[in-house]
Amino acid sequence: MDADIKQAHELTGLEPDHCQILLRRYRWNVEEMFHQDVQKLMAEVKSVCSPIKGDSGTNCLVCHDAGVFLSLGCGHGLCQACWKGMLSVRISGNCGDVLSSLCPMKPVMGCDQLIADAVFEKVFSDDREQLKRFHRVQLEQYILCNPSLVYCPASACSTLLHVEQKGTMQVNCPECEAPFCVRCVSEFHGGSCAAHGPAQCDQVANWKQRVEDLRNDDSVRFKRFRMKRCPFCSTQVVKCACDPFLSECSDKDYCPNQACNHMVCENPACGKQYCWICLQPWEGHGSYFNCSRPRVGDAAKNSRFVFCYERSIQHANGYEAAVKRRADWLEAGEEAGVPKPNGHWICKAADLLEKYENTLMWSYVYCFYLAPKCWASFRRKQEPLEEYVEKLKGQIEEAAKGRWHRWLPPNSSIADQTKQATTMFAEISRLDEVLKDLRETVYDEDDVAHVNEIDALAETKEWQLDVDEAMDKPVTINAAFHYSCPICEIPNLNMRELFRHCIEKHAEDAQAVICPICADPDVNEGRANTNRVNGGMAKHMKSNHDYFS
């Protein structure tokens, strides 16, 4: 603070007291203050009272006692006792902005001059406790007004950090290592300040509102997944094959009765035929249940949201699972007498999963607002982390078997732990730059939609053409997350590919088989359902796994 005042004094030639008042007005930004017109600054400092002067034999304007009268540059003043009483009340925390205190004669004579900090110093020169309290008020005000200074928001930490604001959103506290968003702390003062890079603060707020609306308002959810406008006349249409209409699916995100994608507008003045998925004319579509054409209109907006929402939720679940695994390991390690279980490779791996999953979760929020032409490059940034997350999950799940039996004494040696940790940390060092690059991703302003414009942009041709290609291109992940068709045994299909394959190739096949998605514990909260499906895989997929329409 003193250095800033000194620098401002040297640059402007103004008195230090005046510089201090001006710096507060410019949020301690010396450079911004220096670029102001000198005459403007001079006019501003005229409202600041000059240092206090002593005078004896004058009656106090408040108590009327004769004694040492301390007057300001404006000519108004009080006796020592009245000054101390007034300023003590000021710094007690009950009088608003202490450092913007006005002349004590403001109520009587309308004097609007500010009381300089030197007045507080003079009045409290013989009272160390009050002077210390005033200096604390000065420091708190300096921290509050200075955007480069923030307190760590972690509940058990109060470390003060100096952070350069140029593009930085996410930092890690050097004391407790908690990650947080600098802008959320310094500008919003409350709520969640958790790190959310690469998503921007306004995107996070907008995304949370979308998800909240989806969860709490059935009508919003119904409009998002079940209702679209005719691309020719804008009549609202609901996809349903129930008899009677909506009898079985009014509360679902899909119709379980295998409604096909061939739509006929019910508006008598229109009657056009089109595809429910892409909202383009039906002519040329070869399948009633699959469409790979680029989406337009409501279909574009919905496909973009569903894609980002599904993957965001997937990584949110991964983050929560990592937190639980960490706690489970610490409990088991402490019971078994593992020395420093929080320094074990398992705990470190869970910490990494939390960090990676959190970043990947918010990266899909950022992706929602990103122009289609940037999706391919952005997805390439995500892929290395997603690949390693799946690998790390496999290692932790393998280690967790038998309540961590393999890694508890006396089954695990220091050599085993060191070997595992060495292998893991070699991979981490490679991914540190990948993680940083993903968190700090910056695209041109025109390539990132404003939160109030994304819905309208998503319906335009320019913002839709390449989205489906980016969505359909699978991210390389662990083979455990790929499936084989239970009917014809075609291997290495992801969930989307398996869905489309069954609908197109086995629509008429009614044999009873085990659904590989239902049998996968990784997508069913650890519960594998190995019951055979009735009525064929195509009907089962439409009823239970239609996440892609």
C-alpha positions in Angstrom: 0.0 0.0 0.0 2.8 2.4 1.0 4.6 1.6 -2.3 1.5 2.4 -4.3 1.1 5.8 -2.5 4.8 6.6 -3.1 4.6 5.7 -6.8 1.5 7.8 -7.3 3.1 10.7 -5.4 6.2 10.5 -7.7 4.1 10.3 -10.8 1.6 13.1 -10.1 3.4 15.4 -7.6 0.3 15.4 -5.4 0.5 15.1 -1.6 0.6 11.5 -0.2 -2.7 12.0 1.6 -4.3 13.2 -1.6 -2.8 10.3 -3.5 -4.2 7.8 -1.0 -7.7 9.1 -1.4 -7.5 9.1 -5.2 -6.0 5.6 -5.3 -9.1 4.3 -3.3 -11.3 5.9 -5.9 -9.4 4.2 -8.7 -9.3 0.8 -6.8 -5.5 1.2 -6.2 -4.8 1.1 -9.9 -1.8 3.5 -10.2 -1.6 3.2 -14.0 -5.3 4.1 -14.5 -5.0 7.1 -12.1 -1.9 8.3 -13.9 -3.6 8.3 -17.2 -6.3 10.7 -16.0 -6.2 14.4 -16.8 -4.1 16.2 -14.2 -6.6 19.0 -13.8 -9.3 16.4 -13.1 -7.2 14.9 -10.3 -6.5 18.4 -8.9 -10.3 19.1 -8.8 -10.9 15.8 -7.0 -8.3 16.4 -4.2 -9.8 19.8 -3.4 -12.5 17.9 -1.4 -9.8 16.4 0.9 -9.1 18.3 4.1 -5.4 19.2 4.7 -3.7 17.8 7.8 -5.0 18.8 11.2 -3.6 21.9 13.0 -3.5 22.6 16.7 -4.8 25.8 18.2 -5.2 26.7 21.9 -7.7 29.0 23.6 -10.6 28.2 21.1 -13.9 26.8 22.3 -14.8 23.4 20.9 -17.8 23.6 18.5 -19.4 20.5 20.1 -18.7 20.6 23.9 -17.8 24.3 24.0 -14.9 23.6 26.4 -11.8 25.7 26.1 -8.6 23.7 25.4 -6.5 22.4 22.6 -8.6 22.9 19.4 -7.6 20.7 16.4 -8.9 22.2 13.2 -8.9 21.0 9.6 -7.9 22.8 6.4 -11.5 23.8 5.9 -11.4 25.8 9.2 -13.7 23.5 11.1 -12.6 21.4 14.1 -13.1 19.9 17.5 -11.2 19.6 20.8 -8.9 16.5 21.2 -11.5 14.6 23.3 -14.4 15.2 20.8 -12.2 14.2 17.9 -11.2 11.0 19.6 -14.7 10.2 20.5 -16.1 10.7 17.0 -13.3 8.9 15.2 -13.4 6.0 17.7 -17.1 5.5 16.8 -16.2 5.7 13.2 -13.6 2.8 13.3 -15.8 0.7 15.6 -17.4 -0.7 12.4 -20.9 0.8 12.8 -20.6 3.9 10.6 -20.2 2.6 7.0 -17.1 3.5 5.0 -14.7 4.8 7.7 -12.2 6.1 5.2 -14.8 8.3 3.5 -15.6 10.2 6.7 -16.7 13.8 6.2 -15.9 17.0 8.2 -17.7 16.9 11.6 -19.5 20.1 10.6 -21.3 18.5 7.7 -24.7 18.3 9.5 -24.5 21.9 10.7 -22.6 23.8 7.9 -22.9 21.3 5.0 -19.1 20.9 4.6 -18.4 18.0 2.3 -14.7 17.7 2.6 -13.2 14.3 3.4 -11.1 13.7 6.5 -7.6 12.5 5.5 -6.0 9.5 7.1 -3.4 11.8 8.6 -6.2 13.2 10.9 -6.8 9.7 12.4 -3.0 9.3 12.8 -2.8 12.6 14.7 -5.8 12.1 16.9 -4.8 8.5 17.9 -1.1 9.2 18.2 -1.2 8.6 22.0 -3.6 5.6 21.8 -1.9 2.5 20.5 -4.9 0.3 20.5 -7.1 2.6 18.5 -4.2 3.4 16.1 -3.7 -0.4 15.6 -7.5 -0.7 14.9 -7.4 2.1 12.4 -4.4 0.5 10.6 -6.4 -2.7 10.4 -9.3 -0.8 8.8 -6.9 0.7 6.3 -5.5 -2.7 5.4 -8.9 -4.3 5.0 -10.1 -1.5 2.8 -7.0 -1.8 0.7 -7.5 -5.5 0.2 -11.2 -5.1 -0.6 -10.6 -2.4 -3.2 -7.5 -4.1 -4.8 -8.6 -6.7 -7.4 -5.2 -8.3 -7.3 -5.5 -9.3 -3.6 -7.9 -12.1 -2.6 -8.4 -14.3 0.4 -8.5 -18.0 -0.1 -12.3 -18.9 0.2 -11.6 -22.4 1.8 -13.5 -22.6 5.1 -10.3 -23.6 7.1 -8.0 -21.2 5.4 -7.6 -17.4 5.3 -4.4 -17.0 3.2 -4.1 -13.7 1.4 -2.9 -14.1 -2.2 -1.6 -11.6 -4.8 -2.9 -12.6 -8.2 -2.3 -11.0 -11.6 -5.8 -10.5 -13.1 -4.7 -10.7 -16.8 -6.8 -13.7 -17.9 -6.3 -15.7 -14.7 -9.4 -17.3 -13.3 -8.2 -20.4 -11.5 -5.5 -20.5 -8.9 -4.4 -22.9 -6.2 -3.9 -21.6 -2.6 -0.2 -22.1 -1.7 -1.2 -23.0 1.8 -4.2 -25.4 1.6 -3.9 -26.1 -2.2 -7.6 -25.5 -2.6 -8.4 -24.4 -6.2 -10.7 -21.4 -6.7 -11.8 -18.8 -9.2 -10.3 -15.4 -8.5 -13.0 -13.5 -10.3 -15.8 -15.2 -8.4 -14.1 -14.3 -5.1 -13.2 -10.7 -6.0 -16.4 -9.8 -7.8 -19.3 -11.9 -6.5 -18.2 -12.2 -2.8 -20.2 -15.3 -1.9 -21.7 -18.4 -3.2 -19.5 -21.0 -4.9 -16.0 -19.8 -5.7 -14.8 -23.3 -6.8 -12.5 -23.5 -9.8 -14.4 -23.8 -13.1 -11.9 -23.3 -15.9 -12.1 -23.2 -18.9 -15.8 -22.2 -18.4 -16.3 -18.4 -17.8 -18.1 -17.1 -14.8 -21.2 -15.9 -16.7 -21.3 -19.3 -18.6 -21.3 -21.2 -15.3 -24.1 -19.1 -13.9 -26.2 -19.5 -17.1 -25.5 -23.2 -17.3 -26.5 -23.8 -13.6 -29.8 -22.0 -14.3 -30.5 -24.2 -17.4 -29.8 -27.3 -15.4 -31.9 -26.1 -12.4 -34.8 -25.3 -14.7 -34.5 -28.7 -16.3 -34.6 -30.5 -12.9 -37.3 -28.4 -11.2 -39.7 -27.5 -14.0 -41.3 -30.4 -15.8 -42.6 -28.1 -18.5 -39.0 -26.9 -19.3 -37.8 -30.4 -19.5 -40.7 -31.5 -21.7 -40.0 -28.6 -24.1 -36.3 -29.4 -24.2 -36.6 -33.2 -25.0 -40.1 -33.8 -26.4 -41.3 -30.7 -28.2 -39.9 -29.1 -31.4 -41.2 -26.6 -33.9 -42.1 -27.5 -37.5 -39.2 -26.2 -39.7 -41.7 -25.0 -42.2 -44.5 -23.2 -40.2 -43.1 -23.2 -36.6 -46.1 -25.2 -35.2 -45.1 -27.0 -32.0 -45.0 -30.8 -32.4 -44.6 -33.5 -29.8 -43.1 -36.9 -30.7 -45.3 -39.6 -29.3 -46.6 -43.0 -30.4 -48.8 -43.7 -27.3 -52.5 -44.6 -27.7 -54.1 -42.4 -26.4 -51.6 -39.6 -27.0 -49.0 -39.1 -24.2 -50.7 -41.8 -22.0 -47.4 -43.4 -21.1 -44.7 -40.8 -21.6 -45.9 -37.4 -20.4 -43.4 -37.5 -17.6 -40.5 -39.0 -19.6 -37.8 -37.5 -21.8 -38.7 -40.0 -24.6 -41.7 -42.0 -25.8 -41.3 -45.8 -24.9 -43.5 -46.9 -27.8 -40.9 -46.7 -30.6 -42.1 -43.5 -32.2 -40.3 -43.1 -35.5 -38.6 -40.0 -36.8 -41.0 -39.4 -39.7 -43.1 -36.4 -38.8 -46.1 -34.9 -40.6 -47.0 -31.4 -39.5 -50.6 -31.3 -38.1 -51.1 -27.7 -39.2 -53.8 -28.0 -42.0 -52.1 -25.1 -43.8 -48.7 -26.8 -43.8 -48.8 -30.7 -43.7 -45.1 -30.9 -44.7 -43.1 -34.1 -43.9 -39.8 -33.8 -42.1 -37.4 -35.7 -39.9 -37.7 -35.3 -36.1 -33.9 -35.5 -35.6 -32.5 -33.0 -38.1 -35.7 -31.1 -38.9 -35.0 -31.2 -42.6 -37.4 -32.4 -45.3 -38.1 -36.2 -45.1 -37.3 -36.8 -48.7 -34.0 -38.8 -49.0 -34.1 -40.3 -45.5 -33.4 -44.0 -45.7 -34.2 -45.0 -42.1 -37.1 -44.3 -39.8 -35.1 -44.5 -36.6 -31.7 -43.1 -37.5 -30.4 -39.8 -38.9 -26.9 -38.6 -39.5 -27.7 -35.3 -41.2 -26.7 -31.9 -39.7 -29.4 -30.6 -37.3 -31.1 -27.3 -37.7 -33.5 -25.2 -35.6 -34.7 -26.7 -32.3 -32.9 -30.0 -33.2 -29.6 -28.1 -33.3 -30.2 -26.4 -30.0 -31.2 -29.7 -28.3 -28.5 -31.9 -29.7 -25.8 -29.4 -28.6 -27.3 -29.2 -25.1 -27.8 -32.9 -24.7 -24.3 -33.7 -25.8 -22.7 -31.3 -23.4 -25.1 -32.1 -20.6 -24.5 -35.8 -20.7 -20.7 -35.5 -20.7 -20.8 -32.8 -18.0 -22.9 -35.1 -15.7 -20.6 -38.0 -16.5 -17.5 -36.1 -15.2 -19.5 -34.7 -12.3 -20.3 -38.3 -11.2 -16.6 -39.2 -11.7 -15.6 -36.3 -9.5 -18.0 -37.4 -6.7 -16.8 -41.0 -7.0 -13.1 -39.9 -6.6 -14.0 -38.0 -3.5 -15.7 -41.1 -2.0 -12.8 -43.3 -3.0 -10.3 -41.0 -1.3 -12.3 -41.0 1.9 -12.7 -44.7 1.8 -9.0 -45.3 1.3 -8.0 -42.9 4.2 -10.4 -44.7 6.5 -9.1 -48.2 5.6 -5.5 -47.0 5.6 -5.8 -45.5 9.1 -7.5 -48.6 10.5 -4.7 -50.8 9.0 -1.9 -48.5 10.3 -0.6 -47.3 6.9 2.0 -44.6 7.6 0.8 -41.3 6.2 -2.1 -42.7 4.1 -2.8 -39.3 2.6 0.7 -39.4 0.9 0.0 -42.9 -0.6 -0.2 -43.2 -4.4 -3.9 -44.1 -4.1 -4.7 -40.9 -2.3 -2.7 -38.9 -4.8 -4.5 -40.7 -7.7 -7.9 -39.8 -6.2 -6.7 -36.2 -5.9 -5.7 -36.2 -9.5 -9.1 -37.6 -10.6 -10.9 -34.9 -8.7 -8.8 -32.2 -10.5 -9.1 -33.8 -13.9 -12.8 -34.6 -13.6 -13.6 -31.1 -12.4 -11.8 -29.5 -15.3 -13.4 -31.9 -17.9 -16.9 -31.3 -16.4 -16.6 -27.5 -16.9 -14.9 -28.0 -20.3 -18.2 -29.3 -21.7 -20.0 -26.3 -20.3 -17.6 -24.1 -22.2 -18.1 -26.4 -25.2 -21.8 -25.6 -25.2 -21.1 -21.9 -26.0 -18.3 -22.6 -28.5 -18.6 -22.1 -32.3 -18.7 -25.4 -34.2 -15.6 -24.6 -36.2 -13.6 -24.7 -32.9 -15.1 -28.0 -31.6 -12.5 -30.3 -33.3 -9.5 -28.4 -31.8 -11.1 -28.2 -28.4 -12.0 -31.9 -28.4 -8.4 -32.7 -29.1 -7.5 -30.8 -25.9 -9.9 -32.9 -23.9 -9.0 -36.3 -25.3 -5.6 -36.9 -23.5 -7.2 -36.1 -20.2 -10.2 -38.2 -20.8 -8.1 -41.1 -21.8 -5.9 -40.9 -18.7 -9.0 -40.4 -16.4 -10.3 -43.8 -17.6 -6.9 -45.4 -17.0 -6.7 -43.9 -13.5 -10.2 -45.0 -12.7 -9.3 -48.5 -13.7 -6.2 -48.5 -11.4 -8.1 -47.2 -8.4 -11.0 -49.6 -8.9 -8.5 -52.5 -9.2 -6.7 -51.3 -6.0 -10.1 -51.0 -4.1 -10.9 -54.7 -4.5 -11.3 -56.5 -1.2 -11.3 -53.1 0.6 -7.8 -52.2 -0.6 -6.4 -55.6 0.5 -3.5 -55.5 -2.0 -2.2 -52.2 -0.7 -2.6 -52.6 3.1 0.1 -54.0 5.4 1.6 -56.6 5.2 0.6 -57.2 1.5 2.3 -54.1 0.1 5.9 -53.0 0.4 7.5 -49.6 0.0 9.0 -50.8 -3.2 5.6 -51.7 -4.6 4.2 -48.3 -3.7 7.3 -46.5 -5.1 7.0 -48.3 -8.4 3.3 -47.5 -8.8 3.8 -43.9 -7.8 6.8 -43.5 -10.2 4.8 -44.8 -13.1 1.9 -42.5 -12.3 3.9 -39.3 -11.7 5.7 -39.8 -15.0 2.4 -39.7 -16.7 1.2 -36.7 -14.6 4.2 -34.6 -15.6 3.2 -35.0 -19.2 -0.4 -34.1 -18.6 0.3 -31.0 -16.4 0.7 -28.8 -19.5 -2.3 -30.4 -21.2 -4.5 -29.6 -18.1 -3.2 -26.0 -18.0 -3.8 -25.6 -21.7 -7.4 -26.8 -21.4 -8.1 -24.7 -18.3 -6.8 -21.5 -19.9 -8.3 -22.1 -23.4 -9.1 -18.8 -25.1 -10.8 -18.4 -28.5 -11.7 -15.3 -30.4 -14.6 -13.4 -29.0 -16.7 -14.1 -32.1 -16.2 -17.9 -31.6 -17.7 -17.9 -28.1 -21.4 -17.1 -27.8 -22.7 -14.7 -25.2 -25.0 -16.5 -22.7 -28.0 -14.5 -23.9 -27.3 -15.3 -27.6 -26.4 -19.0 -27.7 -30.0 -20.3 -28.1 -30.5 -18.1 -31.2 -27.1 -18.8 -32.6 -27.6 -22.6 -32.2 -30.4 -22.5 -34.7 -28.4 -20.8 -37.4 -26.7 -22.7 -40.2 -23.2 -21.3 -39.4 -23.3 -22.5 -35.8 -24.7 -25.9 -36.6 -23.0 -27.4 -39.7 -20.0 -29.1 -38.0 -21.6 -29.9 -34.6 -22.8 -33.4 -35.5 -19.5 -34.4 -37.0 -17.8 -33.4 -33.8 -20.4 -35.1 -31.7 -20.4 -38.4 -33.6 -16.6 -38.6 -33.6 -16.0 -40.7 -30.5 -13.3 -39.7 -28.0 -10.8 -42.6 -27.6 -11.5 -44.2 -24.2 -10.8 -47.4 -22.4 -12.1 -50.5 -24.1 -14.3 -51.3 -21.1 -16.6 -48.5 -22.2 -17.2 -50.1 -25.6 -19.7 -52.8 -26.3 -20.4 -55.7 -28.7 -23.8 -56.3 -30.2 -25.4 -59.3 -28.3 -27.1 -60.5 -31.5 -24.5 -60.4 -34.3 -21.4 -59.8 -32.0 -20.0 -56.8 -33.9 -17.4 -55.5 -31.5 -16.1 -52.0 -30.3 -19.3 -50.0 -30.5 -19.7 -47.0 -28.2 -23.2 -46.4 -26.6 -24.3 -44.2 -29.5 -23.1 -46.6 -32.1 -24.7 -49.6 -30.4 -28.0 -47.8 -30.2 -28.0 -46.9 -33.9 -26.8 -50.4 -34.9 -29.7 -52.2 -33.0 -32.3 -49.8 -34.3 -31.2 -50.1 -37.9 -30.0 -53.8 -38.1 -32.2 -55.6 -35.6 -35.5 -53.7 -35.7 -37.4 -57.0 -36.4 -35.3 -59.3 -34.3 -37.2 -60.3 -31.1 -34.7 -62.9 -29.6 -34.0 -62.6 -25.8 -30.5 -61.4 -25.1 -28.6 -59.6 -22.4 -28.3 -55.8 -23.0 -24.5 -54.9 -22.6 -25.4 -51.3 -21.4 -27.6 -52.6 -18.6 -25.0 -55.2 -17.7 -22.3 -52.5 -17.4 -21.8 -51.5 -13.8 -19.8 -48.5 -14.8 -23.0 -46.8 -16.2 -25.4 -48.2 -13.7 -24.0 -47.0 -10.3 -22.2 -50.3 -9.8 -25.3 -52.5 -10.3 -25.0 -54.9 -13.3 -28.4 -56.0 -14.7 -27.9 -59.3 -16.5 -31.6 -60.1 -17.1 -32.5 -60.9 -20.7 -34.6 -58.3 -22.5 -38.0 -59.0 -23.8 -39.3 -58.0 -27.3 -35.9 -57.6 -28.9 -32.9 -55.3 -28.5 -34.3 -52.6 -30.8 -37.4 -52.1 -28.7 -35.3 -52.3 -25.5 -32.9 -49.7 -26.7 -35.7 -47.3 -27.7 -37.4 -47.8 -24.3 -34.3 -47.6 -22.1 -31.4 -46.0 -23.8 -32.7 -43.5 -26.3 -30.3 -40.7 -25.1 -29.5 -39.5 -28.6 -32.8 -38.5 -30.3 
